[in-house]
Amino acid sequence: MSRNTVAFISLPAIRHNFKVAQKLAPNSKIASVVKADGYGHGITQVAGALQESELLAVATAGEATALRNAGWRGRLLMLEGFANPEDFDCSQSLNAEVVIHHPSQLEILRRRKLASQAVLWLKLDTGMHRLGFGTSDVKEVYSELVSIAGQERVELMSHFACADEPDKPMTQRQVLAFDDAVRGLEARHSLSNSAAILNYPSAHRDIVRPGILLYGISPLSDRQASEFDLRPAMTLTCELVAINHCRKGDTVGYGASYTCPENMPIGVAAIGYGDGYSRHFRNGTPVLVNGKLAWLAGRVSMDLITLDLRGHDDTVTGDKVTLWGEGLPIETVAPWAGSLPYELVCGVTGRVPRVVV
């Protein structure tokens, strides 16, 4: 931690955001999505703040193992299911529920022994064309899964492609395709991710699967998290390590991509793409220095960034720089890198300590 480049993780914010999800979907159970190391926040720390969840959802067997080793004894769902017999055996030893989305998984199920209490989730492809059985195959696959696990231990799910864009008709088409395909089947339904929780209350069904909103980030490009009473769970910070006094016409950083328009102070802060602060951030990207706006001036390098400190006359080395989080919404910052908040928080690298507050 000698560079004092830190991602502060607020567990109270995550607990608060979970309560917001409950209010938004009051008639649904919550499957909290903690894959990708808790969206970059630290999977075991995040799990500790989500004890009220009906279940936790991960992508891989490794993530499921980490949660069990950390003490999670509740329901646990592997969203990608299993890719081979070893993964299947791991899921059974962990008492993890698995998503069945491909015929190759059925072959493994036919050859391996299913744990007595295992739950199987049948995923339908309703139009995203990523994972899932086609709607015309669902009833046949459902019948086989019921014969393997029992009717009470089969859940039905799908995933939306455009739920963050309420004006697009695709989500409604997917809902209709799902309903037509599963009509007459006895099972609980799970359709809604974070965006659908906000935009499509009629699609909440039995179990919703919030991910990004649990971390205080809006999944909607035109709405910020604060509009939904969500609180940022990650505040990424570093410190100024130098302040240089440059003259008009001086260029700054690799590629000489910034030219000083006047005599001005340039701050150097201890963060870069080696920490997950994207190299694609452009000149003018906002940061906070001691809570006051400043702007990126020059190309992001591996370990350092340079800042326009005009108007920061009292700033000294060691002062705090906030890249996103408390006081500076990540939704505001992400477009400056041509990116999404999801990518930014997941991209914070392992050399940045996560400090729980």
Secondary structure as the mmCIF struct_conf table of DSSP 4:
data_model
#
loop_
_struct_conf.conf_type_id
_struct_conf.id
_struct_conf.beg_label_comp_id
_struct_conf.beg_label_asym_id
_struct_conf.beg_label_seq_id
_struct_conf.end_label_comp_id
_struct_conf.end_label_asym_id
_struct_conf.end_label_seq_id
TURN_TY1_P TURN_TY1_P1 SER A 2 ARG A 3
STRN STRN1 VAL A 6 ILE A 9
HELX_RH_AL_P HELX_RH_AL_P1 LEU A 11 LEU A 24
BEND BEND1 ALA A 25 ALA A 25
TURN_TY1_P TURN_TY1_P2 PRO A 26 ASN A 27
BEND BEND2 SER A 28 SER A 28
STRN STRN2 LYS A 29 VAL A 33
HELX_RH_AL_P HELX_RH_AL_P2 LYS A 35 TYR A 39
TURN_TY1_P TURN_TY1_P3 GLY A 40 HIS A 41
HELX_RH_AL_P HELX_RH_AL_P3 ILE A 43 GLY A 48
TURN_TY1_P TURN_TY1_P4 ALA A 49 ALA A 49
TURN_TY1_P TURN_TY1_P5 GLN A 51 GLU A 52
BEND BEND3 GLU A 54 GLU A 54
STRN STRN3 LEU A 55 VAL A 58
BEND BEND4 ALA A 59 THR A 60
HELX_RH_AL_P HELX_RH_AL_P4 ALA A 61 ASN A 69
TURN_TY1_P TURN_TY1_P6 ALA A 70 GLY A 71
BEND BEND5 GLY A 74 GLY A 74
STRN STRN4 ARG A 75 MET A 78
TURN_TY1_P TURN_TY1_P7 LEU A 79 GLU A 80
BEND BEND6 ALA A 83 ASN A 84
HELX_RH_AL_P HELX_RH_AL_P5 PRO A 85 SER A 93
TURN_TY1_P TURN_TY1_P8 LEU A 94 ASN A 95
STRN STRN5 GLU A 97 ILE A 100
BEND BEND7 HIS A 102 HIS A 102
HELX_RH_AL_P HELX_RH_AL_P6 PRO A 103 ARG A 111
BEND BEND8 ARG A 112 ARG A 112
HELX_LH_PP_P HELX_LH_PP_P1 LYS A 113 ALA A 115
TURN_TY1_P TURN_TY1_P9 SER A 116 GLN A 117
STRN STRN6 LEU A 120 ASP A 125
BEND BEND9 THR A 126 GLY A 127
BEND BEND10 ARG A 130 GLY A 132
STRN STRN7 PHE A 133 GLY A 134
HELX_RH_3T_P HELX_RH_3T_P1 THR A 135 ASP A 137
HELX_RH_AL_P HELX_RH_AL_P7 VAL A 138 ALA A 149
HELX_RH_3T_P HELX_RH_3T_P2 GLN A 151 ARG A 153
STRN STRN8 VAL A 154 MET A 157
BEND BEND11 ALA A 161 CYS A 162
TURN_TY1_P TURN_TY1_P10 ALA A 163 ASP A 164
TURN_TY1_P TURN_TY1_P11 PRO A 166 ASP A 167
TURN_TY1_P TURN_TY1_P12 PRO A 169 PRO A 169
HELX_RH_AL_P HELX_RH_AL_P8 MET A 170 VAL A 182
TURN_TY1_P TURN_TY1_P13 ARG A 183 GLY A 184
BEND BEND12 ALA A 187 ALA A 187
STRN STRN9 HIS A 189 SER A 190
HELX_RH_AL_P HELX_RH_AL_P9 SER A 194 ASN A 199
HELX_RH_3T_P HELX_RH_3T_P3 PRO A 201 ALA A 203
BEND BEND13 ASP A 206 ASP A 206
STRN STRN10 ILE A 207 VAL A 208
HELX_RH_3T_P HELX_RH_3T_P4 ILE A 212 TYR A 215
TURN_TY1_P TURN_TY1_P14 GLY A 216 GLY A 216
BEND BEND14 PRO A 219 LEU A 220
TURN_TY1_P TURN_TY1_P15 SER A 221 ASP A 222
BEND BEND15 ARG A 223 ARG A 223
HELX_RH_3T_P HELX_RH_3T_P5 ALA A 225 PHE A 228
TURN_TY1_P TURN_TY1_P16 ASP A 229 ASP A 229
BEND BEND16 ALA A 233 ALA A 233
STRN STRN11 MET A 234 CYS A 246
HELX_LH_PP_P HELX_LH_PP_P2 ARG A 247 ARG A 247
TURN_TY1_P TURN_TY1_P17 LYS A 248 GLY A 249
STRN STRN12 THR A 251 VAL A 252
BEND BEND17 GLY A 253 GLY A 253
HELX_RH_3T_P HELX_RH_3T_P6 TYR A 254 ALA A 256
STRN STRN13 TYR A 258 THR A 259
BEND BEND18 PRO A 261 ASN A 263
STRN STRN14 MET A 264 ALA A 269
BEND BEND19 ALA A 270 ALA A 270
HELX_RH_3T_P HELX_RH_3T_P7 TYR A 273 ASP A 275
TURN_TY1_P TURN_TY1_P18 GLY A 276 GLY A 276
TURN_TY1_P TURN_TY1_P19 ARG A 279 HIS A 280
HELX_LH_PP_P HELX_LH_PP_P3 PHE A 281 ARG A 282
TURN_TY1_P TURN_TY1_P20 ASN A 283 GLY A 284
STRN STRN15 PRO A 286 VAL A 289
TURN_TY1_P TURN_TY1_P21 ASN A 290 GLY A 291
STRN STRN16 LYS A 292 LEU A 296
BEND BEND20 GLY A 298 GLY A 298
BEND BEND21 MET A 302 ASP A 303
STRN STRN17 ILE A 305 ASP A 308
TURN_TY1_P TURN_TY1_P22 ARG A 310 GLY A 311
TURN_TY1_P TURN_TY1_P23 ASP A 313 ASP A 314
TURN_TY1_P TURN_TY1_P24 THR A 317 GLY A 318
STRN STRN18 LYS A 320 TRP A 324
STRN STRN19 GLY A 325 GLY A 325
TURN_TY1_P TURN_TY1_P25 GLU A 326 GLY A 327
STRN STRN20 LEU A 328 LEU A 328
HELX_RH_AL_P HELX_RH_AL_P10 ILE A 330 VAL A 333
HELX_RH_3T_P HELX_RH_3T_P8 ALA A 334 ALA A 337
TURN_TY1_P TURN_TY1_P26 GLY A 338 GLY A 338
HELX_RH_AL_P HELX_RH_AL_P11 PRO A 341 GLY A 347
TURN_TY1_P TURN_TY1_P27 GLY A 350 ARG A 351
BEND BEND22 VAL A 352 VAL A 352
STRN STRN21 ARG A 354 VAL A 356
#
